[in-house]
Amino acid sequence: MRILDRYVVRQLLPVWVWCLVVFVFLSCLVDLFGHLDEILQYRLSPRTVLDYYLNFAPQVFVQTSPLALLLASAFIATRLSRYQEFLAMNASGTSLPRAAVPFVFVGWVAAVAVFLVNDRVVPRTSVAYERIRQEAFRGKGQKQPPVENVAIMDAFNRLYHARLLDVKAKELHDLTILEHDWHNRPTKSLYAHRAVWTRHGWLLLNGTIYRVGPRGVLRGDPEPFMERLYTYPVTIESFRQPLLRPDAMRYGQLRLMISRLKQTGIASARRYQVDLAAKLSFPFMNLVICLLSFAGSTQLHTRGHIKGLGTALGWGVLYYLGVATALGLAKEGFLGLPALVLVWSPHAAALWWSLNVLRRTP
């Protein structure tokens, strides 16, 4: 890395970290005021409140890192332009695309950091955060609403997926159980319209059993049943734990679960595919937004003016809206397009736009 690159990086990194600290602090402060009534009502101890926000902070870091980079990159690029430092770089033979390298480097560092935190830290902290939120901040006696699309795996390589979990009635609706051998090949599939948890095990109602042979081919005829009692090693409490929510799973775990859901033909597997793609595309957003804000702040007609900062922030907001819209359309299966295409399209468009702007700017 050249001296000029280190000079820019030393300016950009502290501003990004400062913005992150401010965003995390403000998010926790706003959430604290929102839960102040519950804290006083249930007389929560300071240790419980501290644990809650320590587990809340990694999620805020992941979500606000791109916004912090947008502000930091736009501010530093505008300041360099205002003091004619880009002009000095150009006079020394450094083009704008080359001057963007330290911004891209910081974006890459942030992307790696966000991916590692999201993959290694958030799966653990989100479970603890959700547990404290349900048990402490909502009170143990409050009624819990039904939960859609719950999934869990047991120690015997079985995947359980239910369309709806009714905690109060201790029931699962549209339950699918897929059994695998130790080479992860499906051996048996079971569907039940309802599954009721009893002290003797799971009572499955109105279902069908499918036996699967090599290469996923059905072996024999389906076996319908009206009632079956099974003693599976999972309870209703197992489904209440958020262990298999996408945000509580690592990238490899989520990819394995998706491959198993596809074997059962469960329609909701697409939503998990979108979450899997987002685990890679969202960290990549840090890199793209650095380049996008740099390109917006160094336009010829805005260079050295506050308009450059406004242009960068405006482009960043549009990029944020495009990413959110693409995720929503991908989960709904817009036009039957693959989830990867829809999720990555705003990132590819923003990257192409930034590079095109930098090439056209003298």
Order of alpha helices (4+ residues) and beta strands (2+ residues): alpha-alpha-alpha-alpha-alpha-alpha-alpha-beta-beta-beta-beta-beta-beta-alpha-alpha-alpha-alpha-alpha
